Amino acid sequence: MKFYTKHAVKFIFSLTFLTIVCFNSFAQTTISPLFIPISKDVSNVSASQVAFFDKSQADELTVYQQLVQIGDVQTFLENGLVSFQFPNISDVLTAKTNYSVQSESEGSVWNGVFPDEKGDITIISKGSERYGGITYGSHYYSFEDIGNGIALIREVATPDNGHALDIETSIPPSITVPPSVSICERPKVKDIDILF
């Protein structure tokens, strides 16, 4: 009996050790500092940027917003993947490169997709300026450069993310919408040309 107990303990210890080693080797995803949240009260945020932030926050279509510094996605790619935290999303997001276009004179466009069809991310870079958007589940976030390496991220209200749009106040009275057109319907586009 002692022989079996001794081998059983060794086997369980070995199996536990191998499980921990294997789990750690697969679970160690480097989380890049692609989006770094910053406060509007820090010294490198100008008065005009704070005013832009405040005006955007008053917009009825803004659900959430945050000032951030956005890094260069090409710097953080590992085997075509980039993992990062994004303000207002609790999950660590990992995007796989869908396409990447580089131009020395015009900048770059990078698009990545999230697994399980949860969405995608597009980052347009020109010099130190970053623009783009993230679709994650039923949420849509846009980000735009507002100067000095600072960008504004906004979650935009959509019926899909539980924020009903008041059509009466969202569309200026001079615009009439034909009854056959759905305002919140996304256009079906096969090819998109991006111009800088």
N, C-alpha and C positions, 0 to 999 in steps of 0.2 A: 504494500500500500504506500509506503514511504517513497518508493521509486516512482510510482505514477503521480503522486502529489508533487514531488520535486520537478518532474518534467512538465506537469500541467502548469505550475507556477512560472517556469521558464518560458513556456509557450505563450501564456497570457501576457507576460511582461514583454516578450519580443513582439507579439502582435500589437500591443498598445503602443510600443515605441515606433513601429513601422507605420501605424495609422497616424500618429502625430507628425512624423517626418513627412509622409506623403501629403497629409492635409496642409501642412505649412508650405510645402513647395508649390502646391497648386493655389493656395489662398493668398500668397504674397503678391498682390497686385499693387503696383506703384500708383499711388494717387497723386496725380500731378497738380501743381498750383496753377491750373489753366485759368480759373476764375477766382480772384482774390477780392472778397468783399472789403469795402472801405466805408468809413463814416463820412457824411457830408460835413462834419465838423473838423476834419483834419486840415492842417495848414496848406496842403497842396491842392485843395479844392477851392476854386475861385468863387467870388460872389455871384458871377453870372452862371456858373455851373449849379450853385445852390438854388438860384432863382429858376433855372430850367428844371431842376429836380422837383421843386415845390409846385411849379406850374403843371408838370406832368402828373404829379400826385393828385392834383385837383381834377384831372381828366376822368370822366365817369367810366371810361373804358379801361382804366388802369386798375387792376386787381391788386398787384404787388409790384414794388420796384426796389432796386438796390443799386448803389454805385459800386463799380468793381474795376479792377485792373485786369485786363485780359492778356494772357501770355501768347506766345507763338506756338500754335498747335504742332507745327513740324518739329519743334524742339522736344516735345513730350511724347511723340509717337514711339511705340515699341511694337515691332512686328505688325504695323498697321493698326494698332489699337491705342486708344488713349482713355484712361480712367480719371475721373475728376468728380469733385463735389460741385454742385450748382446751387446758388442761393434759392431757398424756398422748396427744394426737393431733398427729402431725407435720404434717398438712396444714393449710393455711389454709382455714378453712371459710367458705363464703358461703351464707347462707340468704336465701331470697326470702319475703317476707311472705305467709303463707297466710291468716291472719285476725288482727285486732287489736280488742280490746274495751277501751274506756276508761270509767271512772266516777270522777268527782271524789271521791265519798265512799267508794268501795269499792276503788279501785286500778285495775289494768289486767292484761290477759292478752294476750300476744303469742305467736304461733306462726309459725315459719318452716320452710320445707322446703329440704333440700339437693338439688342436682341429681342426676340419675341414680338417683333413689330410694334414696340412701344413708341417708336418715333425716330427722329433724326435731328442732326445738328448741322448747321452750315455756318462757317466762319469765312468772311471776306476780309482780307488784309491788304492794306496799301500803306507801306511804310509802317508807322507805329499805330495807325488807325485800324480799328476792328469793328465790323458790323456783322449782323447775321441774325439767326433765330434758332430756337429749339422747339420742337414739337415733342412732348413727352406725355403719353397717354392722351387725356382730353385737354391738356394744358398747352398753351402756346406762349412762348417767351420771345421777345425781340430784344436785341441789344444794339446800341449805336454809340459811336465815339462822340464824346462831348468836349474833347480837348485835353491836352497834357497827359495823355496815356490813360485817361479815365473814360469809362463807358457807363451808360445807363441801361440796366436790364429792367424790362417791364413785362409782367404777365398781363396779357391782353384778355379782356372779358370776351367770352364766346358762349353761346348757348350750351355747347358741349361740356364746359367746365362749370356749369351750374349758375352762370351769370346771365340772366335774361337781358337782352338789349331792348331798351325802349325805342322803338322805331320812330316814334313821333319826335323825340329829342335828338336822336342820333343822326338823322338826315336833315339837312337844311331844307326849309320849306320850298325853295326854288327848284328842288329836284323831285321829279315824280318817278316812281318806280312802277313799271308795268306789273300787273298782278301775276304774270307767269314767271317772274324772276324772284328767286330766293336770295335775299341779301346775304345770308350767312353761308351760302353754298360756296365751296371752294371751286375755282375753275379747274377743269380737267385739261392739263397741259402736258403734251408729250415731250417737247424740247423747250428748254429755257436758255436763252442767251443772256449772259451776264456781261454788262458793259461797265467799264470803270470810267 
